[in-house]
Amino acid sequence: MFIGYIRQSREKDSDISPEMQRDAIKHWASAPGKDRKVKFLTPDRDWSGKSLDRPSIREALALLRAGKAAGIVVSKLDRLTRSIRDLANLIEESRRDGWTIICLDLGGETVDFSTKSGKMMGYMTGMFSEWYLDGVTEEWAKVRQHKIADGHHWGNPPLGYRRGTVINGKGIEQPGALVVDPEWAPVVQEVFAQRARANGSRVSWKGLQTYLNASGAPSFRERAAAAHEEREEQGSSWGHSTVGALISNRAYLGEARAGGDLMKEGAHPALVSEELFRRANRKGQSFGHAKAGGGGPMLGAGFLKCSCGCGGTLYRKRGNAGVLSYTAREPGCVGNSIGAVKAEAYVVAALIAELHRKEKTGGGIAAHTGGNPEVEQMTARIAELDAEEAETDAAVESGDLSRVEAGKIRTAIARERDLLVEALAEVGPVDEPAFALVPAAHVEKVLPGMAPADVGAILRAAFSECTVSPAGGVKNLPTSSRVKLVARS
């Protein structure tokens, strides 16, 4: 039995259509006195010949290597491959393992590459095929540059857009820039709005998947398949990766892109603002009360200090049992650690009480208006790392991330955070920051959804010092006996 292999790069390849390739192979199989048996695999449509990474060619090679076929038959050599290296490897493998490659039209002749002359002709033809492919690749690069310069989106339109049309100089209608799709644009905008909410009400990835599935929205792959097959789009099953790809797609900002080096702003109408896009793609924080009652927002990086003499900072982490805690990282520390839920609940309660106390004297606290920019930048980055670690933990709990991948992320976070902590220690004493007055009721209302760095700024505005004493081996010590807060006058 022989395998009949068919490949078509584009629908416009009418001279080498799948039907013509199939007919040529059938004619060869039914030649007088031959009666060869051929098994046709599903044609590889819209697959380039520059590599062997194609569904049906992989299936064909698996059959040949398993000894279930005597050879592979193609109508033309470039249907098999356009790479001289791949061709050479296939010829060598076929000669070694005892199967054949048959090309039905190589210079008008049928060639068996298991023969000496066939091998020579194959190499020569393969060189020309590879040369042709290199030329096509260069031309496509020029076309891509031209399209992006004209503001045309490269590839299939993302959800929320349709391909527009333009009239060229000859009066012929051609594909143009993207235009807003009134059916799906509101769905995309709602997805961004849900993901951009404050952390307390921010919709999870699974929540966004449920919303898109319920709306019947077609995924990127489904839209591409429907356009190729000229049929109506159908609703798709959205996953974490497809939702993430939608949220991170800068085409929704009005950018036309191709690869990492070609981009044009304002190429088409934006569906979301830069601010909404940034908020939707930010790394969020999780809360200490996710599973246990109580707790509060994640405290800003560097706010909790160890009182054991090491001078180090306590950072939020998740232990082996999944319990959140604030733990000192200094080498000389005695292992000071306190549960996150207890610490957050106590500190936030103390903050609210202090806010109301200050309000009675005429004011509140919140917005930061001064300080050391270098320290602020490093502290903000540490807060981002704390948030990333918390979101990684949440992704593991929801099943969106494997523990192995999460371990790699945590290791990278810990490495960068340790370097920042060392850098902060080298900066030395920092001038006391200044804060503008903001009503206490406003701070209390927005505190749960604030980013860690902003929470830390408010805490520093209210308190000049917050230290945590080691438990000393004593269990169930009251949090008030371990956490000491010094209010600013």
C-alpha positions, 0 to 999 in steps of 0.5 A: 500500500502507498500513501497518497499525500496532498497539500495546498498552500492557498485556495487560489492554487488552482493549478495544483488543487487537491482534486487535480493532485488526487486525480494524478495519483489515482491515474498512477495507481491504476496504470495498466498492469500495476493496480497499486493500492493507495490510501489517501490522507486528509489533504493538508490545506493552508499549510506551507511546505517550508517544514514537515510540521503538518498534520497529514505528513506527520501521519504519513511518516508514522505509517511509513516508520511503522512499516504499514506502507510501502511508500508515499506518492505526491503529484509534484515534489513541492507538495511534499516539501520545499526544504532541501534539508527536509528532502535530503533527510526523507530520502536518506530515511527512505533508503535506510528503512526500505520505503520509497518516495514517488514524485509523478511530475519532476520535469515531466517524468515520474521519479522514484527517489529510492534510485540513484538518478532519482536521488540526484534529481530530487536534490536539484529540484529541492534546491530550486524549491527552497530558493523559490520559498526564500523569495516568497518569504522576502516578498511576504515581508515586503507586503506585511510592511506595506499593509501595516504602513497603510493601517491594515490589520495583519491576520484575521480580525479579532472579536469585535472587528470586521475587515473593512474594504477600500477601493484602489486606483483601478476602482477595484474593491480590496480588503482594508483596515478593521471596522467595528463589529456592532454585534460583538464590540459591546461584548469585548468592551464588557469583558475589559470592563469586568476585568478592569474592576477593583480587586474586590469585585474584579471578575476572574478568568473563569468568570470571563470564560463563563460570560463569553461562553454564555454570549455565544461569542466565537473564538479567534480560531472559530472566526478564522475557520468560518471565514476560510470555509465561508460559513456562519460563525458559531459559539466557542468554548473559551478557555483561560488562554483564549480569554488572556489572548483577548485581554492582551490584544493591543488591536483593541487600542487601535494598533495594527501590528505584524510581529514584534517590529511592525506597528501603526497606532490609530490604524482603526477605531479603538474599542477600549482606552489605554487606561482601561486596557492597562487596568484590565491587564494589571496584576491583581492582589488577593485577600487574606480572607479568601478562605478564612473569615476576616482579614483585609487587603494585602499590606503594602510592601515594606510596611511591616518591620521585624522588631527582633533587631534584624531590621528586616521587612516582613513579606507576604507568602504562602506556606506549604500548607497553603496558609498565608503569612508575613515572614521576615527574610533577613538571614539574621532574623529568628524566623519571625512570622505572623498569619496574614489574616490576623495581621491584615485584620488588625492593621486595617482595623487600627487604620480605620480607627486612626482615620476616624480619630484624625477626622474628628480633628479636621482631616484625613489622610491618603494621597502621597505628594513627595518622597524619594523617587528611587525608593518609591519605584523599588517599593512599588515594584516589590508590591507588584511582585507580592501581588503577582505571587498572590495571583499565582496562588489564586491561579493554582487554587482555581486550576488555571495554573499547574503547581510546577509552573507556579513554582517557577514563577515563585522562584523568579519572584523571590529572586527579584524581590530579594535583590530589591530588598538588598538595594533598599537597604543600601539606599539608607534612611529616607526623608519622611514622605508628605501626604495630602489630606483626604476625607477618611470616609473615602479612604475606608470605602476604596481601601479594599480594592486598592493596589498594594503600593497604594495601601502601603502609602496610606498606612505610612501616612497614618503610622510612622512605624509598624513592628512585629515581635517574634512569638517566641514559641508561644502559641495563640498570642494576641495579635495586639501583643505582637503588632505595634503601630505608632501613629503620626502626630 
